[in-house]
Amino acid sequence: MYRQVITSAKEKMQKTTSVYQDELRSLRAGRANPQLLDRVVVDYYGVQTPLTQMGNISSPEPRMLVINLWDQKSIQLVEKAILKSDLGLNPSNDGKIIRLIIPELNEERRKELTKVVRKSAEEAKIAIRAIRRDAMEQFKKMEKDTKITEDDRTKAEKKMQDETDAAIKGVDELSAKKEKEIMEV
């Protein structure tokens, strides 16, 4: 009975961790990565369209992204969307493709990015703890409704805590890895 609650909570924790991982991918670490543009949305003829669905994004050099759009008329719209995003990149085009040069990160910007990583990690941990809290409440309700015994509730709470600790450890590892990547010169 309580195993379903643990399984469900574990799945939610894994989703939270993968959302955090996606968030980290979109952070700039001084290297060109096409996933930087995953969050950029273009107002394409009145429809909010993800940039990734408007053309091919490649990284021919370590510090450059090239966007080859399928509709050449949308170059101005894409440039405007990139400028509006919080990426801090200046697009340049030659009429056919858009180039984004990724600037070298200075020490101050690196420290800023590590703060962003830590803040995101803390938000992910808070979400994981909220999932644990909901599961614990379900265990108490099950015990109150005499669906499980007190011993079962204790076992379930211990297993839930173990899953929570593992998820938080995973977030910490992702965070440490990203911070190391950012601080590399």
C-alpha positions, 0 to 999 in steps of 0.5 A: 500500500505505502509502496505506491506512495514511495514509488510515486514520490520517487518518480516526482523527485526524479522529474524534479532532478531532471528539470534542474538538470535541464535548467543547468544545461541552459546556463552559459559556462563559457562554451557554446552549447546549442541547449543555451537557446532551449528557453528562447521563444520567438513571436513568429507571426503571432505564435510563441514558437521555441527557437529550436523549432525554427531551424538548425542550431549548431556549434561549429567552434567552441565559442560560437553558435550558428542558427540556420533558420528554415524561414529566412524572413524570420531572422529579425524576429529571432534576433529580437527574441535572443536580445530580449532573452536573459542570455546576454548574447548579441546576434549577428547575421549575414542575411542567411544565418545568425551567429552568436559569439559566446564571450569569455566569462570574467571572474565576476560573471563566473561567481554570479553564475555559481550563485544562480546554480546554488539558488536553483539547487536550493529550489530543487531541494525545496521541491524534493522536500515538499514531495517527501512531506506530502508522502509523509502526510499520506503515510500518517493518513493511511495509519489513521485510516488503519490501512497500515500499522504504525510499524509500516508507517515507520518503515515507509517514512524511513524508506521515504527519507532514504529516497529523499537523501538520495535525490538531494545528493544527486542535486548536490552532485549536479550542482558541484559539477556545474560550479566546477565547469563554470569556474574552469578558466 
